[in-house]
Amino acid sequence: MNEPQLGLDLYPTDYELIKELSSIYDQQFLADYLNKQPNSNWTRETINRWLKGKAAPKLSKLEYDYLEELLPKPKVSLEDCDFTFIDLFAGIGGIRKGFEEQNGYCVFSSEWDKFARRTYKANFACDHAFHTFNEDIRDITLSMDSSISEEEAYKHIDINVPNHDILLAGFPCQPFSLAGVSKKNSLGAKHGFECSTQGTLFFDVARIIAAKKPIAFVLENVKNLKSHDRGKTFKVIIETLTELGYEVADAEHTGPNDPKVINGSHWVPQNRERIVLIGFRKDLNIHNGFSLKDLPKPTTSPVLGDILEDADKVDDKYILTPNLWKYLFNYAEKHRAKGNGFGYGLVGPDERARTLSARYHKDGSEILIDRGWDFSKDFENEANMAKRPRRLTPLECSRLMGLSSPQGSEFKIPVSDTQAYKQFGNSVVSPMFSAIAKFIKPRIMQVKKQNTMAKSA
């Protein structure tokens, strides 16, 4: 079994530090950052040659310490954590942040998108001594190689994934196809899910659960997962998790008041419904009486004004161009005349936003901040056109997802606006997962206490 091991945090060399930071920030940014120090004269070309082994410059002590400030500081240590977890399909770390806030320690992360990895690494300490960062989860599960047996795959997973208490995953929604499953394969498979889920990324999640058998898992997906492929996808997922020996909380609920569907609007000023599947190992007997209907929620609802930047600090580039505003305005009017609800979402400081999506970078139409537009005036009125609505800024998006505090800027954004909008639109409401982590933690700690007592007996 692969236990996370405590080890010395080796003091990185100049090259190791610049290499680590270049996986987060681009070389021009690092050169400009270094040149803020007295007597520094760095260029992007110098850093590029260094990373390619064609030069070997030295950092001054001042430069080294200044660069080191760019690395995120650990929020939890392995020695003092209450539980451990792994973070699959990690995105930019929204679920991880919630579980770290309840003193959980991340021992393994996996994310395939290179831009999301930059943002993740800019905000979460990934100590190589006892944390593994994987890019393609299929390299761990060996699911792309049909010649690999289940036994070989599970052994490979056990070696490469540290033991952990909780598995976290925001896996993509994909349909399951049984067309290619032969009777021979079905009869020969140790686990039925090896046939029914093959070819999907949920298959990789299931393989890791089967191999590592964590105390619990928390899986997140879009609300429509329940109806995806006429309900077949969700049915296979629940059947798989049950087959693996887990009790999925509220699995029997299928109606409109399903406790598994949680709206992030309790924590942030945004309607964002997501389905959350929480499972506990049945043999541990900690699942009895657990239901997400009992999840504590804030008593007050936040509004957009809580997270908006001061108007005079917002760059004019976030204001819609006259042509884009005219297009969105006319498009909405055309559909309104037909009795349709399609169109932009214009919101003020006392309101709640629609769901931020990954397409927000295209036109921002789902959440437009009202700057005083007067619908009673002619569209081309010059004074009114000066009050065209604007997009949210990336900083406001980080606040809207609960990654930064309502008026803070703690979450670092090392990527372009376009990438940032995509990332925030694909992320989760982090405070919601902090609440979930707090809610399930006593049951996790119950098992850990029993294990400690059994070892000392």
Buried (B, 14 or more C-beta within 10 A) or exposed (E): EBEBEEEEEEEBEBBEBBEBBBEBBBBBBBBBBBBEBEEBEBBBEBBBBBBEEEEEEEBBEEBBEBBEEBBBEBBBEBEEBBBBBBBBBBBBBBBBBBBBBBBBBBBBBBBBBEBBBBBBBBBBBBBEEBBBBBBEBBBBBBBEEEEBEBEEBBBBBBEBBBBBBBBBBBBEBBEBBEEEBEEEEEEEBEBEBBBBBBBBBBBBBBBBBBBBBBBBBBBBBBBEBBEBBEEBBBBBBBBBBBBBBBBBBBBEBEEEEBBBBBBBBBBBBBBBEBBBBBBBBEEBEBBEEBEBEEBEEEEEEBBBEBBBBEEEEBEEEBBBEEEBBBBBBEBBEEEEEEEEEEBBBBBEEEEBBBBBBEEBBEBBBBBBBBBEBEEEEEBEEEEBBEBBBBBBBBBBBBBBBBBBBBEEEEBBBBBEBEBBBBBBBBBBBBBBBBBBBBBBBEBBBBBBEEEEEEEEE
